[in-house]
Amino acid sequence: MKESKVSSEHPLGDVGQLFLFVVFVIIWVVDSFFLRKSTFLSVFVPMPIRIIVLTVLVCLAGYLIKSGHVVVSHKGKPKGVVKTGVFQYIRHPLYLGTMLFYLGLVVSTMSVFSFALLIFIFAFYNYIAGYEEKLLEEMYGDEYKTYKVKTGKWLPRV
């Protein structure tokens, strides 16, 4: 394992995530509660079902974010490739948790505009995750490459 002072995060990752969050919230709120231009699908899915899906997705998102936060925590930040907890199943639990949170909001109001933006948000997260994985491969070499083979990027491997 090579130690490096280089960050394993995309230089614009935090700014991009914050920007997309603000844009998403604005579009979701305006479309879902004021203009209602793309929420026509909500008549096909009963509100109780949407609330259940929202609750499940937000709970799962919270679990993934809390469990994955160990890699960005300033207290006891791990050294080396983390392969325990949620990281034994998914390589990017923080990003996946964030996207599941967005998906829960989309499902709760069935906003097509918000869903379209979520597709773009997924593309952004996929890009920064790929960028960060290249840096992690440089930092940890074969250990990270082996981890990638065994662990799913977004969904657990069967």
Phi, psi and omega in degrees: 000127179267134175270142182216147176271355182286138178289147178260023179245152176294136183299333179254010184300311182294316180296317179298318179296317179295316179299312180295324177299312181298314180297316180300311183299317180298310182295316181297313181295311183297315181288319186284328189241346182241296184279322181051044180281330184235022180261019183298336180287346182296337179289342182268345181237114183301146181306317179301322178295316180297321180291320177298313180298316177303313182298314180298314181294320179292321177296315177297318178299314179299318178298312181296317181294314180296315182291324181278349185293347181302331183279346179245357180294141179279344177266122175060040179301128184291151174256138180090186182280125179277121183235017182245170181063219181294338181290348175282349180245323186225135182281337185229063183295328178296313180293317179297318178300318179297316181292326177293325175299312177302315181298320177301317178295319179300312182295325183298330180240355180056040179282112180293321178300317179293323178295319177299319177293324178299324177298316177296319179298318177300317179300319178298310180297321178297320178296310183291328176295317177297318178300313181293327178294324176297318178295320180293325175297320178295321182287318189243358173057229185297330179300316180286324179297319177295318178299318179299321181294323185274341190237136180287147179290310182243330180234146179299145176282144179266000000 
